[in-house]
Amino acid sequence: MSQPTRSTALQFSFGFGFIRLFGLLFAAVALLFVFKPRAMTQNRIRTNDGTSATIEPTDTQLLAVRIVAGFMALFGLHFTFGFGFDPSF
């Protein structure tokens, strides 16, 4: 008895496709944090006297952001494309 073949193409149905699109959005934001961590983590503040300033992250914080965002991007891509996931089992 042969196993049924499964298509590797993305299949977007109503519920399942929404989950895949969410995973793609999740991966896109994570990749933005990987490639532009300084721009994504700096904050603008306004002091009591009305002046504004920018808080810059340290190099260690940028490295930590890149590492965590890299794992988040892998998770989002896995969520989108389902590497090795077969729901028929």
N, CA, C and O atoms as CSV, one atom per row, in Angstrom:
chain,resi,resn,atom,element,x,y,z
A,1,MET,N,N,0.847,-1.170,0.000
A,1,MET,CA,C,0.000,0.000,0.000
A,1,MET,C,C,0.897,1.239,0.000
A,1,MET,O,O,1.777,1.371,0.850
A,2,SER,N,N,0.677,2.124,-0.931
A,2,SER,CA,C,1.526,3.308,-1.028
A,2,SER,C,C,0.918,4.468,-0.243
A,2,SER,O,O,-0.296,4.572,-0.072
A,3,GLN,N,N,1.804,5.322,0.221
A,3,GLN,CA,C,1.374,6.503,0.964
A,3,GLN,C,C,0.875,7.564,-0.010
A,3,GLN,O,O,1.435,7.706,-1.098
A,4,PRO,N,N,-0.159,8.310,0.353
A,4,PRO,CA,C,-0.606,9.400,-0.529
A,4,PRO,C,C,0.447,10.504,-0.561
A,4,PRO,O,O,1.053,10.833,0.459
A,5,THR,N,N,0.652,11.061,-1.736
A,5,THR,CA,C,1.625,12.146,-1.857
A,5,THR,C,C,1.006,13.440,-1.369
A,5,THR,O,O,-0.199,13.661,-1.484
A,6,ARG,N,N,1.846,14.275,-0.832
A,6,ARG,CA,C,1.385,15.540,-0.290
A,6,ARG,C,C,2.042,16.678,-1.031
A,6,ARG,O,O,3.250,16.645,-1.268
A,7,SER,N,N,1.289,17.664,-1.396
A,7,SER,CA,C,1.832,18.817,-2.105
A,7,SER,C,C,2.627,19.680,-1.136
A,7,SER,O,O,2.214,19.898,0.003
A,8,THR,N,N,3.776,20.171,-1.603
A,8,THR,CA,C,4.596,21.036,-0.759
A,8,THR,C,C,4.262,22.506,-0.955
A,8,THR,O,O,4.832,23.364,-0.281
A,9,ALA,N,N,3.349,22.807,-1.864
A,9,ALA,CA,C,2.969,24.203,-2.096
A,9,ALA,C,C,2.120,24.706,-0.933
A,9,ALA,O,O,1.415,23.935,-0.284
A,10,LEU,N,N,2.198,26.008,-0.682
A,10,LEU,CA,C,1.380,26.608,0.365
A,10,LEU,C,C,-0.083,26.558,-0.034
A,10,LEU,O,O,-0.444,26.916,-1.155
A,11,GLN,N,N,-0.904,26.122,0.869
A,11,GLN,CA,C,-2.334,26.063,0.616
A,11,GLN,C,C,-3.011,27.006,1.597
A,11,GLN,O,O,-2.980,26.781,2.807
A,12,PHE,N,N,-3.621,28.057,1.075
A,12,PHE,CA,C,-4.252,29.058,1.920
A,12,PHE,C,C,-5.755,28.835,1.945
A,12,PHE,O,O,-6.466,29.232,1.022
A,13,SER,N,N,-6.229,28.205,2.996
A,13,SER,CA,C,-7.665,28.121,3.221
A,13,SER,C,C,-8.024,29.210,4.228
A,13,SER,O,O,-7.143,29.940,4.682
A,14,PHE,N,N,-9.284,29.331,4.579
A,14,PHE,CA,C,-9.710,30.455,5.414
A,14,PHE,C,C,-8.995,30.475,6.763
A,14,PHE,O,O,-8.319,31.452,7.083
A,15,GLY,N,N,-9.131,29.422,7.555
A,15,GLY,CA,C,-8.544,29.421,8.890
A,15,GLY,C,C,-7.054,29.158,8.883
A,15,GLY,O,O,-6.287,29.859,9.543
A,16,PHE,N,N,-6.647,28.148,8.138
A,16,PHE,CA,C,-5.243,27.750,8.129
A,16,PHE,C,C,-4.376,28.806,7.452
A,16,PHE,O,O,-3.245,29.038,7.877
A,17,GLY,N,N,-4.887,29.443,6.413
A,17,GLY,CA,C,-4.131,30.481,5.715
A,17,GLY,C,C,-3.897,31.699,6.583
A,17,GLY,O,O,-2.843,32.329,6.496
A,18,PHE,N,N,-4.863,32.038,7.418
A,18,PHE,CA,C,-4.697,33.175,8.322
A,18,PHE,C,C,-3.560,32.918,9.295
A,18,PHE,O,O,-2.790,33.827,9.604
A,19,ILE,N,N,-3.447,31.696,9.776
A,19,ILE,CA,C,-2.374,31.343,10.699
A,19,ILE,C,C,-1.028,31.458,9.993
A,19,ILE,O,O,-0.060,31.946,10.576
A,20,ARG,N,N,-0.962,31.011,8.742
A,20,ARG,CA,C,0.291,31.111,7.992
A,20,ARG,C,C,0.660,32.563,7.717
A,20,ARG,O,O,1.835,32.924,7.786
A,21,LEU,N,N,-0.316,33.393,7.409
A,21,LEU,CA,C,-0.023,34.806,7.167
A,21,LEU,C,C,0.451,35.493,8.444
A,21,LEU,O,O,1.314,36.370,8.392
A,22,PHE,N,N,-0.105,35.103,9.587
A,22,PHE,CA,C,0.367,35.641,10.861
A,22,PHE,C,C,1.821,35.247,11.098
A,22,PHE,O,O,2.619,36.066,11.554
A,23,GLY,N,N,2.168,34.005,10.794
A,23,GLY,CA,C,3.552,33.561,10.936
A,23,GLY,C,C,4.496,34.327,10.034
A,23,GLY,O,O,5.624,34.632,10.422
A,24,LEU,N,N,4.036,34.641,8.821
A,24,LEU,CA,C,4.856,35.414,7.892
A,24,LEU,C,C,5.065,36.839,8.403
A,24,LEU,O,O,6.168,37.376,8.302
A,25,LEU,N,N,4.028,37.448,8.944
A,25,LEU,CA,C,4.148,38.786,9.528
A,25,LEU,C,C,5.088,38.764,10.736
A,25,LEU,O,O,5.909,39.664,10.907
A,26,PHE,N,N,4.962,37.742,11.559
A,26,PHE,CA,C,5.819,37.569,12.733
A,26,PHE,C,C,7.284,37.468,12.307
A,26,PHE,O,O,8.153,38.093,12.915
A,27,ALA,N,N,7.556,36.684,11.267
A,27,ALA,CA,C,8.925,36.522,10.775
A,27,ALA,C,C,9.446,37.815,10.163
A,27,ALA,O,O,10.622,38.139,10.324
A,28,ALA,N,N,8.591,38.560,9.465
A,28,ALA,CA,C,9.025,39.812,8.834
A,28,ALA,C,C,9.434,40.844,9.886
A,28,ALA,O,O,10.446,41.526,9.727
A,29,VAL,N,N,8.658,40.957,10.945
A,29,VAL,CA,C,9.002,41.907,12.014
A,29,VAL,C,C,10.282,41.460,12.722
A,29,VAL,O,O,11.127,42.288,13.063
A,30,ALA,N,N,10.422,40.163,12.941
A,30,ALA,CA,C,11.637,39.659,13.589
A,30,ALA,C,C,12.866,39.909,12.723
A,30,ALA,O,O,13.923,40.266,13.242
A,31,LEU,N,N,12.741,39.727,11.408
A,31,LEU,CA,C,13.875,39.995,10.520
A,31,LEU,C,C,14.217,41.480,10.490
A,31,LEU,O,O,15.379,41.850,10.318
A,32,LEU,N,N,13.222,42.317,10.656
A,32,LEU,CA,C,13.485,43.750,10.749
A,32,LEU,C,C,14.318,44.055,11.995
A,32,LEU,O,O,15.212,44.901,11.954
A,33,PHE,N,N,14.027,43.372,13.095
A,33,PHE,CA,C,14.819,43.537,14.315
A,33,PHE,C,C,16.232,42.980,14.136
A,33,PHE,O,O,17.174,43.503,14.732
A,34,VAL,N,N,16.399,41.927,13.325
A,34,VAL,CA,C,17.731,41.361,13.102
A,34,VAL,C,C,18.594,42.311,12.281
A,34,VAL,O,O,19.759,42.533,12.610
A,35,PHE,N,N,18.029,42.874,11.213
A,35,PHE,CA,C,18.834,43.673,10.295
A,35,PHE,C,C,18.912,45.153,10.669
A,35,PHE,O,O,19.848,45.827,10.240
A,36,LYS,N,N,17.977,45.682,11.444
A,36,LYS,CA,C,18.012,47.090,11.868
A,36,LYS,C,C,17.698,47.187,13.363
A,36,LYS,O,O,16.697,47.797,13.739
A,37,PRO,N,N,18.533,46.599,14.217
A,37,PRO,CA,C,18.206,46.595,15.644
A,37,PRO,C,C,18.292,47.972,16.291
A,37,PRO,O,O,17.507,48.284,17.186
A,38,ARG,N,N,19.230,48.794,15.850
A,38,ARG,CA,C,19.380,50.115,16.475
A,38,ARG,C,C,18.170,50.994,16.183
A,38,ARG,O,O,17.671,51.683,17.072
A,39,ALA,N,N,17.702,50.970,14.945
A,39,ALA,CA,C,16.542,51.790,14.581
A,39,ALA,C,C,15.263,51.284,15.245
A,39,ALA,O,O,14.362,52.071,15.535
A,40,MET,N,N,15.179,49.977,15.488
A,40,MET,CA,C,13.961,49.420,16.067
A,40,MET,C,C,13.919,49.534,17.590
A,40,MET,O,O,12.847,49.414,18.184
A,41,THR,N,N,15.072,49.763,18.237
A,41,THR,CA,C,15.088,49.775,19.701
A,41,THR,C,C,15.376,51.136,20.313
A,41,THR,O,O,15.323,51.266,21.536
A,42,GLN,N,N,15.679,52.161,19.516
A,42,GLN,CA,C,15.904,53.476,20.118
A,42,GLN,C,C,14.567,54.129,20.457
A,42,GLN,O,O,13.565,53.924,19.772
A,43,ASN,N,N,14.575,54.911,21.517
A,43,ASN,CA,C,13.359,55.557,22.000
A,43,ASN,C,C,13.569,57.057,22.107
A,43,ASN,O,O,14.630,57.516,22.531
A,44,ARG,N,N,12.565,57.810,21.726
A,44,ARG,CA,C,12.592,59.272,21.903
A,44,ARG,C,C,11.801,59.607,23.160
A,44,ARG,O,O,10.697,59.106,23.375
A,45,ILE,N,N,12.394,60.468,23.986
A,45,ILE,CA,C,11.730,60.884,25.221
A,45,ILE,C,C,11.642,62.398,25.257
A,45,ILE,O,O,12.394,63.098,24.579
A,46,ARG,N,N,10.725,62.882,26.049
A,46,ARG,CA,C,10.593,64.322,26.283
A,46,ARG,C,C,10.738,64.542,27.787
A,46,ARG,O,O,10.070,63.893,28.592
A,47,THR,N,N,11.617,65.465,28.145
A,47,THR,CA,C,11.867,65.731,29.559
A,47,THR,C,C,10.856,66.742,30.095
A,47,THR,O,O,10.022,67.261,29.353
A,48,ASN,N,N,10.949,67.009,31.399
A,48,ASN,CA,C,10.012,67.936,32.033
A,48,ASN,C,C,10.152,69.364,31.514
A,48,ASN,O,O,9.175,70.112,31.488
A,49,ASP,N,N,11.360,69.748,31.100
A,49,ASP,CA,C,11.541,71.117,30.609
A,49,ASP,C,C,11.217,71.264,29.120
A,49,ASP,O,O,11.411,72.340,28.555
A,50,GLY,N,N,10.734,70.216,28.485
A,50,GLY,CA,C,10.273,70.308,27.099
A,50,GLY,C,C,11.279,69.893,26.050
A,50,GLY,O,O,10.946,69.854,24.866
A,51,THR,N,N,12.503,69.581,26.448
A,51,THR,CA,C,13.479,69.136,25.456
A,51,THR,C,C,13.271,67.652,25.154
A,51,THR,O,O,12.738,66.908,25.977
A,52,SER,N,N,13.696,67.242,23.978
A,52,SER,CA,C,13.563,65.829,23.619
A,52,SER,C,C,14.945,65.224,23.424
A,52,SER,O,O,15.899,65.917,23.071
A,53,ALA,N,N,15.035,63.934,23.657
A,53,ALA,CA,C,16.299,63.220,23.533
A,53,ALA,C,C,16.011,61.816,23.017
A,53,ALA,O,O,14.865,61.365,23.001
A,54,THR,N,N,17.064,61.141,22.600
A,54,THR,CA,C,16.950,59.771,22.110
A,54,THR,C,C,17.743,58.852,23.023
A,54,THR,O,O,18.899,59.134,23.339
A,55,ILE,N,N,17.131,57.759,23.448
A,55,ILE,CA,C,17.818,56.753,24.249
A,55,ILE,C,C,18.331,55.684,23.291
A,55,ILE,O,O,17.551,55.037,22.592
A,56,GLU,N,N,19.646,55.506,23.266
A,56,GLU,CA,C,20.274,54.525,22.374
A,56,GLU,C,C,20.585,53.254,23.157
A,56,GLU,O,O,21.015,53.337,24.307
A,57,PRO,N,N,20.378,52.083,22.562
A,57,PRO,CA,C,20.727,50.833,23.243
A,57,PRO,C,C,22.242,50.601,23.214
A,57,PRO,O,O,22.940,51.114,22.340
A,58,THR,N,N,22.732,49.830,24.171
A,58,THR,CA,C,24.155,49.494,24.205
A,58,THR,C,C,24.437,48.382,23.196
A,58,THR,O,O,23.516,47.778,22.645
A,59,ASP,N,N,25.720,48.122,22.963
A,59,ASP,CA,C,26.099,47.059,22.027
A,59,ASP,C,C,25.655,45.685,22.521
A,59,ASP,O,O,25.283,44.829,21.719
A,60,THR,N,N,25.689,45.471,23.828
A,60,THR,CA,C,25.237,44.199,24.386
A,60,THR,C,C,23.737,44.019,24.187
A,60,THR,O,O,23.278,42.926,23.858
A,61,GLN,N,N,22.982,45.082,24.384
A,61,GLN,CA,C,21.539,45.003,24.146
A,61,GLN,C,C,21.245,44.721,22.677
A,61,GLN,O,O,20.340,43.945,22.368
A,62,LEU,N,N,21.995,45.339,21.771
A,62,LEU,CA,C,21.791,45.093,20.343
A,62,LEU,C,C,22.091,43.645,19.976
A,62,LEU,O,O,21.379,43.047,19.170
A,63,LEU,N,N,23.147,43.079,20.568
A,63,LEU,CA,C,23.469,41.677,20.313
A,63,LEU,C,C,22.360,40.765,20.824
A,63,LEU,O,O,21.965,39.818,20.144
A,64,ALA,N,N,21.858,41.054,22.030
A,64,ALA,CA,C,20.766,40.251,22.584
A,64,ALA,C,C,19.508,40.360,21.724
A,64,ALA,O,O,18.817,39.364,21.512
A,65,VAL,N,N,19.208,41.552,21.231
A,65,VAL,CA,C,18.038,41.742,20.368
A,65,VAL,C,C,18.196,40.937,19.087
A,65,VAL,O,O,17.244,40.309,18.625
A,66,ARG,N,N,19.393,40.951,18.511
A,66,ARG,CA,C,19.624,40.189,17.276
A,66,ARG,C,C,19.476,38.694,17.495
A,66,ARG,O,O,18.899,38.004,16.654
A,67,ILE,N,N,19.981,38.182,18.601
A,67,ILE,CA,C,19.891,36.742,18.874
A,67,ILE,C,C,18.438,36.325,19.082
A,67,ILE,O,O,17.976,35.356,18.479
A,68,VAL,N,N,17.726,37.047,19.925
A,68,VAL,CA,C,16.324,36.709,20.195
A,68,VAL,C,C,15.480,36.863,18.933
A,68,VAL,O,O,14.623,36.025,18.652
A,69,ALA,N,N,15.717,37.923,18.177
A,69,ALA,CA,C,14.952,38.143,16.948
A,69,ALA,C,C,15.265,37.075,15.907
A,69,ALA,O,O,14.390,36.710,15.121
A,70,GLY,N,N,16.489,36.570,15.886
A,70,GLY,CA,C,16.823,35.479,14.968
A,70,GLY,C,C,16.019,34.230,15.271
A,70,GLY,O,O,15.513,33.581,14.355
A,71,PHE,N,N,15.893,33.884,16.556
A,71,PHE,CA,C,15.061,32.740,16.932
A,71,PHE,C,C,13.588,32.998,16.618
A,71,PHE,O,O,12.872,32.095,16.185
A,72,MET,N,N,13.148,34.221,16.836
A,72,MET,CA,C,11.754,34.553,16.513
A,72,MET,C,C,11.502,34.446,15.016
A,72,MET,O,O,10.433,33.998,14.603
A,73,ALA,N,N,12.469,34.851,14.195
A,73,ALA,CA,C,12.316,34.745,12.744
A,73,ALA,C,C,12.247,33.284,12.312
A,73,ALA,O,O,11.437,32.923,11.459
A,74,LEU,N,N,13.100,32.441,12.904
A,74,LEU,CA,C,13.038,31.011,12.580
A,74,LEU,C,C,11.700,30.413,12.987
A,74,LEU,O,O,11.122,29.618,12.246
A,75,PHE,N,N,11.209,30.790,14.153
A,75,PHE,CA,C,9.909,30.303,14.610
A,75,PHE,C,C,8.794,30.772,13.677
A,75,PHE,O,O,7.901,29.994,13.342
A,76,GLY,N,N,8.838,32.037,13.254
A,76,GLY,CA,C,7.816,32.551,12.343
A,76,GLY,C,C,7.851,31.871,10.991
A,76,GLY,O,O,6.803,31.585,10.412
A,77,LEU,N,N,9.064,31.605,10.473
A,77,LEU,CA,C,9.172,30.896,9.198
A,77,LEU,C,C,8.691,29.457,9.330
A,77,LEU,O,O,8.060,28.922,8.418
A,78,HIS,N,N,8.990,28.832,10.462
A,78,HIS,CA,C,8.476,27.477,10.704
A,78,HIS,C,C,6.947,27.496,10.785
A,78,HIS,O,O,6.276,26.597,10.277
A,79,PHE,N,N,6.422,28.508,11.415
A,79,PHE,CA,C,4.971,28.663,11.533
A,79,PHE,C,C,4.338,28.860,10.163
A,79,PHE,O,O,3.234,28.374,9.916
A,80,THR,N,N,5.027,29.570,9.268
A,80,THR,CA,C,4.494,29.864,7.940
A,80,THR,C,C,4.594,28.668,7.007
A,80,THR,O,O,3.608,28.283,6.378
A,81,PHE,N,N,5.777,28.082,6.917
A,81,PHE,CA,C,6.004,27.034,5.923
A,81,PHE,C,C,5.873,25.632,6.489
A,81,PHE,O,O,5.771,24.675,5.722
A,82,GLY,N,N,5.873,25.480,7.802
A,82,GLY,CA,C,5.676,24.181,8.425
A,82,GLY,C,C,6.753,23.180,8.076
A,82,GLY,O,O,6.441,22.070,7.645
A,83,PHE,N,N,8.019,23.542,8.250
A,83,PHE,CA,C,9.116,22.641,7.918
A,83,PHE,C,C,8.992,21.343,8.707
A,83,PHE,O,O,9.114,21.339,9.932
A,84,GLY,N,N,8.753,20.262,8.011
A,84,GLY,CA,C,8.690,18.957,8.643
A,84,GLY,C,C,7.416,18.691,9.417
A,84,GLY,O,O,7.336,17.681,10.116
A,85,PHE,N,N,6.436,19.537,9.323
A,85,PHE,CA,C,5.195,19.336,10.072
A,85,PHE,C,C,4.165,18.676,9.173
A,85,PHE,O,O,3.839,19.200,8.108
A,86,ASP,N,N,3.656,17.536,9.593
A,86,ASP,CA,C,2.650,16.818,8.817
A,86,ASP,C,C,1.430,16.607,9.713
A,86,ASP,O,O,1.478,15.769,10.613
A,87,PRO,N,N,0.347,17.337,9.496
A,87,PRO,CA,C,-0.808,17.229,10.389
A,87,PRO,C,C,-1.585,15.930,10.241
A,87,PRO,O,O,-2.542,15.713,10.984
A,88,SER,N,N,-1.209,15.052,9.304
A,88,SER,CA,C,-1.969,13.816,9.109
A,88,SER,C,C,-1.594,12.742,10.117
A,88,SER,O,O,-2.280,11.723,10.200
A,89,PHE,N,N,-0.513,12.938,10.896
A,89,PHE,CA,C,-0.116,11.917,11.873
A,89,PHE,C,C,-0.934,12.013,13.114
A,89,PHE,O,O,-0.738,11.232,14.045
